[in-house]
Amino acid sequence: MPEVYITSKKLIETLNINSRELLNLEEFIDADPDDEWELNEGKDYKVVNDLGLREYTETGAFAIAGCLEHQRSAQKGWFQKLIQKLIQTTKGDIRKVFVQQKILNNSSSLVQNNDLYFLSTADVVAIFETRPDYLRKISELAKRSDKTILVKNEDYLDLMDKGIYYSLSGLVKLAKVFAQELTQKNRRIWCGDVGENINIYVKDILKQIESRNDAIENAIKQAKTKAGRKCQVTGVKGDKIQKVPMAGHHLYSKAEYPHLAACVDNIICIANDLHNDFHQYMGGFDKPCTLDDFVTFIKCYYPEQTAVLTWLQAKKLILGTPQQDITKHVLQLSWPIPQLALPPAQ
């Protein structure tokens, strides 16, 4: 996912402070590179003009909020006032919102093995805001720890060519070791928040994926009902004796055009056999397709179906010219979550 930057003005509004207070916080954190707070240019913020104005990443804003919380900890209840619309949320404090957003945007590798959910090393590195080599170090420490020992096939899986995948329980254990080993307080807090909330956030992600899947299935049912459960290309329809299975085909494929996945206007009811023929024509079900691809297919194999072509052109006017979404996001996963294929036993 591309890095999202938060302006100093937006950060001031969200933290309910003034510009002088933000500058004081920056100066306080920058003053001693060896203290327990840190802000690294290029990682936590970027300078956007000659005056030194900054825009912050999630971790940079997190550090500012954490330092401010620390300085004002004696003022009971002030932290609850930080909940603003920087990132849409209904509960929780701003620190945890940053962590939640980081997990949401770096969980596209989410897979299931039995009743456990796992994330790839790349996603775990991004979530903890660390490096692959440092994650390996923490992982090795966790394997030797009496309190947080990582258990193979429960906390992590070695998938050979795919590398190491960590379960949610594994992330909780890693977070504890990170919190023990890191020197900067904002990094310790960040990793601690990951460990404390990873199960809650992933559970919420799973609910959203399931809800999206339900919405897509509902759209397919609506499209089939509108078509009278007959193929909108050939007109064939099953009866009590001879059933003809129907498919709800997405004119713009749901993986590449996720915003249209639950749109009834993006779905055409066609016979399963015809559906299979189209995707074979495209090179497989995993290949992206568009409304124009389907039009070309109809012109090639069903040129006599002029009414279908007219109907497709009408849909094109409704759907416009959608842009393909090439980013892979966890909320675009299908339900149930894909099962992880384990390597053969050695």
C-alpha positions as CSV (number, residue, x, y, z in Angstrom):
1,M,0.0,0.0,0.0
2,P,1.3,3.5,-0.8
3,E,2.3,5.5,2.3
4,V,-0.4,8.0,3.5
5,Y,0.8,11.3,4.9
6,I,-1.0,13.4,7.5
7,T,-0.5,17.2,7.3
8,S,0.7,19.1,10.4
9,K,-2.5,21.1,10.2
10,K,-4.6,18.0,10.3
11,L,-2.6,16.6,13.1
12,I,-3.0,19.8,15.1
13,E,-6.8,19.6,14.6
14,T,-6.9,15.9,15.6
15,L,-4.8,16.3,18.7
16,N,-6.7,19.5,19.7
17,I,-3.4,21.4,20.2
18,N,-2.0,24.6,18.6
19,S,0.9,24.9,16.2
20,R,3.3,26.0,18.9
21,E,2.6,22.9,20.9
22,L,3.3,20.7,17.9
23,L,6.6,22.4,17.2
24,N,7.5,22.0,20.8
25,L,6.8,18.3,20.6
26,E,8.9,18.0,17.5
27,E,11.8,19.9,19.1
28,F,11.5,17.8,22.3
29,I,11.6,14.5,20.4
30,D,14.4,15.7,18.0
31,A,16.5,17.1,20.8
32,D,18.0,13.9,22.1
33,P,18.4,11.1,19.5
34,D,19.1,8.6,22.3
35,D,16.0,9.2,24.4
36,E,12.9,7.0,24.4
37,W,11.1,8.9,21.6
38,E,12.2,9.1,18.0
39,L,11.1,10.6,14.7
40,N,13.1,9.5,11.6
41,E,12.8,11.6,8.5
42,G,11.8,9.4,5.5
43,K,10.1,6.8,7.8
44,D,8.0,8.9,10.2
45,Y,7.7,12.2,8.3
46,K,8.8,14.1,5.3
47,V,9.7,17.8,5.0
48,V,7.5,19.6,2.5
49,N,8.9,23.1,2.3
50,D,12.0,25.3,3.0
51,L,10.6,26.2,6.4
52,G,10.8,22.6,7.6
53,L,7.0,22.0,7.6
54,R,6.4,18.3,8.1
55,E,3.8,15.7,7.0
56,Y,3.6,12.6,9.1
57,T,3.2,8.9,8.4
58,E,1.0,6.8,10.7
59,T,4.0,5.9,12.9
60,G,5.2,9.5,13.0
61,A,1.7,10.8,14.1
62,F,1.6,7.9,16.5
63,A,4.9,9.0,18.1
64,I,3.6,12.6,18.4
65,A,0.3,11.4,20.0
66,G,2.1,9.1,22.3
67,C,4.6,11.7,23.5
68,L,1.7,14.2,24.0
69,E,-0.2,11.5,26.0
70,H,2.9,10.9,28.1
71,Q,3.4,14.6,28.9
72,R,-0.3,15.2,29.8
73,S,-0.9,11.9,31.5
74,A,-1.6,13.7,34.8
75,Q,-4.6,15.4,33.2
76,K,-7.3,12.8,33.7
77,G,-9.5,12.0,30.7
78,W,-7.8,14.3,28.2
79,F,-6.8,11.5,25.9
80,Q,-10.4,10.6,25.1
81,K,-10.7,14.0,23.4
82,L,-8.3,12.9,20.7
83,I,-10.9,10.8,18.9
84,Q,-11.5,12.8,15.7
85,K,-12.1,12.0,12.1
86,L,-8.5,11.6,11.1
87,I,-9.3,8.0,10.4
88,Q,-13.0,7.0,10.6
89,T,-13.7,5.0,13.7
90,T,-16.4,4.7,16.3
91,K,-14.3,3.8,19.4
92,G,-10.8,3.6,20.7
93,D,-8.0,6.1,21.1
94,I,-5.9,7.6,18.3
95,R,-2.9,5.4,19.0
96,K,-4.9,2.3,18.4
97,V,-6.5,3.8,15.3
98,F,-3.1,4.2,13.7
99,V,-2.3,0.6,14.5
100,Q,-5.7,-0.6,13.3
101,Q,-5.2,1.2,10.0
102,K,-1.7,-0.4,9.6
103,I,-3.1,-3.9,10.2
104,L,-6.0,-3.3,7.8
105,N,-3.6,-2.1,5.0
106,N,-1.1,-4.9,5.5
107,S,-3.0,-8.1,5.8
108,S,-3.6,-9.1,2.2
109,S,-1.7,-12.3,2.8
110,L,-4.3,-13.5,5.4
111,V,-4.9,-17.3,5.1
112,Q,-6.4,-20.0,7.2
113,N,-5.1,-23.3,8.5
114,N,-7.6,-25.3,10.5
115,D,-9.0,-22.7,12.9
116,L,-5.9,-20.5,12.9
117,Y,-5.3,-17.4,10.8
118,F,-1.8,-16.6,9.4
119,L,0.0,-13.6,7.9
120,S,3.1,-13.6,5.7
121,T,6.5,-12.4,6.9
122,A,6.2,-9.3,4.6
123,D,2.9,-8.3,6.2
124,V,4.2,-8.9,9.7
125,V,7.3,-6.7,9.0
126,A,5.0,-3.9,7.8
127,I,2.6,-4.2,10.7
128,F,5.4,-4.0,13.3
129,E,7.2,-1.3,11.3
130,T,10.4,-3.2,11.4
131,R,13.0,-4.9,9.1
132,P,13.0,-8.6,8.0
133,D,16.4,-9.2,9.7
134,Y,15.2,-7.7,13.0
135,L,12.0,-9.7,12.8
136,R,14.1,-12.8,12.4
137,K,16.1,-11.8,15.5
138,I,13.0,-11.3,17.5
139,S,11.5,-14.5,16.3
140,E,14.6,-16.4,17.4
141,L,14.5,-14.8,20.8
142,A,10.8,-15.7,21.1
143,K,11.6,-19.3,20.3
144,R,14.0,-19.4,23.2
145,S,11.9,-17.5,25.7
146,D,10.2,-19.4,28.5
147,K,7.3,-17.0,28.6
148,T,6.7,-16.3,24.9
149,I,8.0,-19.4,23.2
150,L,6.9,-19.7,19.6
151,V,5.4,-23.1,18.8
152,K,5.8,-24.4,15.3
153,N,2.5,-25.1,13.4
154,E,0.7,-23.1,16.1
155,D,2.4,-19.7,16.2
156,Y,4.3,-20.0,12.9
157,L,4.5,-22.2,9.8
158,D,7.6,-22.7,7.7
159,L,6.2,-22.9,4.1
160,M,9.6,-23.5,2.5
161,D,9.3,-21.5,-0.8
162,K,6.7,-19.1,0.6
163,G,8.7,-18.4,3.8
164,I,7.5,-18.1,7.3
165,Y,3.8,-17.3,8.1
166,Y,2.9,-16.2,11.6
167,S,-0.5,-16.8,13.3
168,L,-2.3,-14.2,15.4
169,S,-1.0,-15.9,18.6
170,G,2.5,-15.7,17.1
171,L,2.1,-12.0,16.6
172,V,1.0,-11.6,20.2
173,K,4.1,-13.4,21.4
174,L,6.4,-11.4,19.0
175,A,4.9,-8.2,20.2
176,K,5.9,-9.0,23.8
177,V,9.5,-9.7,22.8
178,F,9.6,-6.5,20.6
179,A,8.4,-4.5,23.6
180,Q,11.2,-6.0,25.7
181,E,14.0,-5.4,23.2
182,L,13.2,-2.0,21.7
183,T,14.7,1.1,23.2
184,Q,12.4,3.8,21.9
185,K,9.2,4.2,23.9
186,N,6.9,5.0,20.9
187,R,8.2,1.8,19.2
188,R,7.5,-0.3,22.4
189,I,4.0,1.2,22.7
190,W,3.3,0.5,19.0
191,C,4.3,-3.1,19.2
192,G,2.4,-3.5,22.4
193,D,-0.7,-2.1,20.8
194,V,-0.3,-4.6,17.9
195,G,-0.1,-7.5,20.3
196,E,-3.0,-6.3,22.4
197,N,-5.3,-5.7,19.5
198,I,-4.4,-8.0,16.6
199,N,-7.1,-10.5,17.4
200,I,-9.7,-7.8,17.8
201,Y,-8.8,-6.1,14.5
202,V,-8.5,-9.3,12.4
203,K,-11.8,-10.5,13.8
204,D,-13.3,-7.2,12.6
205,I,-11.6,-7.6,9.2
206,L,-13.1,-11.1,8.9
207,K,-16.6,-9.8,9.6
208,Q,-16.2,-7.1,6.9
209,I,-15.0,-9.7,4.4
210,E,-17.9,-12.0,5.2
211,S,-20.3,-9.0,5.0
212,R,-18.9,-8.0,1.6
213,N,-19.2,-11.6,0.4
214,D,-22.9,-11.7,1.5
215,A,-23.5,-8.4,-0.4
216,I,-22.0,-9.9,-3.6
217,E,-24.0,-13.1,-3.3
218,N,-27.2,-11.0,-2.7
219,A,-26.4,-8.9,-5.9
220,I,-26.0,-12.1,-7.9
221,K,-29.3,-13.4,-6.6
222,Q,-31.0,-10.1,-7.6
223,A,-29.5,-10.3,-11.1
224,K,-30.7,-13.8,-11.6
225,T,-34.2,-12.9,-10.3
226,K,-34.4,-9.9,-12.6
227,A,-33.4,-12.2,-15.6
228,G,-36.1,-14.7,-14.7
229,R,-33.3,-17.2,-14.0
230,K,-32.7,-17.8,-17.7
231,C,-29.5,-17.2,-19.7
232,Q,-29.5,-13.6,-20.9
233,V,-27.4,-14.6,-23.9
234,T,-29.1,-17.8,-25.2
235,G,-32.5,-17.6,-23.5
236,V,-32.2,-21.1,-22.2
237,K,-34.0,-21.9,-18.9
238,G,-34.2,-25.0,-16.9
239,D,-37.4,-26.8,-15.8
240,K,-38.5,-29.4,-13.3
241,I,-37.0,-32.2,-15.3
242,Q,-34.0,-30.6,-17.0
243,K,-32.1,-28.2,-14.7
244,V,-29.8,-25.6,-16.3
245,P,-27.4,-24.2,-13.7
246,M,-26.9,-20.4,-14.0
247,A,-24.0,-18.2,-13.0
248,G,-23.9,-14.6,-12.1
249,H,-21.1,-13.3,-14.3
250,H,-19.3,-10.0,-13.3
251,L,-18.9,-7.9,-16.4
252,Y,-16.0,-6.1,-14.7
253,S,-14.2,-8.8,-12.7
254,K,-14.8,-8.5,-8.9
255,A,-11.1,-8.9,-8.0
256,E,-9.9,-6.0,-10.2
257,Y,-13.0,-3.8,-9.9
258,P,-13.9,-4.4,-6.2
259,H,-16.1,-1.3,-6.0
260,L,-18.5,-3.0,-8.6
261,A,-18.5,-6.5,-7.1
262,A,-21.8,-6.0,-5.3
263,C,-23.4,-3.9,-8.1
264,V,-26.4,-5.6,-9.7
265,D,-25.8,-3.6,-13.0
266,N,-22.4,-5.3,-13.2
267,I,-23.8,-8.8,-13.2
268,I,-25.4,-10.8,-16.1
269,C,-27.2,-14.1,-15.6
270,I,-25.8,-16.7,-18.0
271,A,-25.7,-20.5,-18.2
272,N,-22.8,-22.2,-16.4
273,D,-21.5,-23.7,-19.6
274,L,-21.4,-20.4,-21.4
275,H,-19.7,-18.9,-18.3
276,N,-17.0,-21.5,-18.4
277,D,-16.6,-21.0,-22.2
278,F,-16.1,-17.2,-21.7
279,H,-13.4,-17.6,-19.0
280,Q,-11.7,-20.3,-21.1
281,Y,-11.7,-17.7,-23.9
282,M,-10.1,-15.2,-21.5
283,G,-7.4,-17.7,-20.4
284,G,-8.9,-18.8,-17.1
285,F,-11.1,-17.7,-14.2
286,D,-8.1,-15.9,-12.6
287,K,-7.7,-13.5,-15.6
288,P,-9.2,-10.0,-15.3
289,C,-12.1,-9.3,-17.6
290,T,-14.2,-6.3,-18.6
291,L,-17.5,-5.6,-20.2
292,D,-15.7,-4.9,-23.5
293,D,-14.2,-8.4,-23.3
294,F,-17.7,-9.9,-22.9
295,V,-18.9,-7.8,-25.9
296,T,-16.1,-9.2,-28.0
297,F,-16.9,-12.7,-26.9
298,I,-20.6,-12.3,-27.9
299,K,-19.7,-10.8,-31.2
300,C,-17.4,-13.7,-32.0
301,Y,-19.5,-16.6,-30.8
302,Y,-23.1,-15.3,-30.6
303,P,-23.3,-12.5,-33.3
304,E,-27.0,-13.1,-33.8
305,Q,-27.7,-12.0,-30.3
306,T,-28.1,-8.3,-31.1
307,A,-30.4,-7.6,-28.2
308,V,-27.7,-8.8,-25.8
309,L,-25.2,-6.4,-27.4
310,T,-27.7,-3.5,-27.0
311,W,-28.3,-4.5,-23.4
312,L,-24.5,-4.6,-22.7
313,Q,-24.1,-1.1,-24.3
314,A,-26.8,0.2,-22.0
315,K,-24.9,-1.3,-19.0
316,K,-21.7,0.4,-20.2
317,L,-23.5,3.8,-20.1
318,I,-24.6,3.0,-16.5
319,L,-21.2,1.7,-15.3
320,G,-19.1,4.3,-17.1
321,T,-15.4,3.7,-17.5
322,P,-14.3,2.2,-14.2
323,Q,-10.7,2.2,-13.2
324,Q,-9.0,-1.1,-12.5
325,D,-7.8,-1.4,-8.9
326,I,-4.4,-3.1,-9.0
327,T,-3.8,-2.9,-5.2
328,K,-4.4,-6.1,-3.3
329,H,-6.3,-5.5,-0.1
330,V,-7.5,-7.8,2.6
331,L,-11.1,-6.6,2.3
332,Q,-11.1,-7.9,-1.3
333,L,-10.5,-11.4,-0.2
334,S,-13.3,-14.0,-0.7
335,W,-15.1,-15.7,2.1
336,P,-14.3,-18.2,3.5
337,I,-10.6,-17.2,3.8
338,P,-8.4,-19.3,1.6
339,Q,-6.9,-22.4,3.2
340,L,-3.2,-22.5,3.5
341,A,-1.6,-25.5,1.7
342,L,1.1,-27.0,3.9
343,P,4.2,-28.5,2.4
344,P,4.6,-32.3,2.5
345,A,6.0,-33.7,5.7
346,Q,9.8,-34.2,5.6
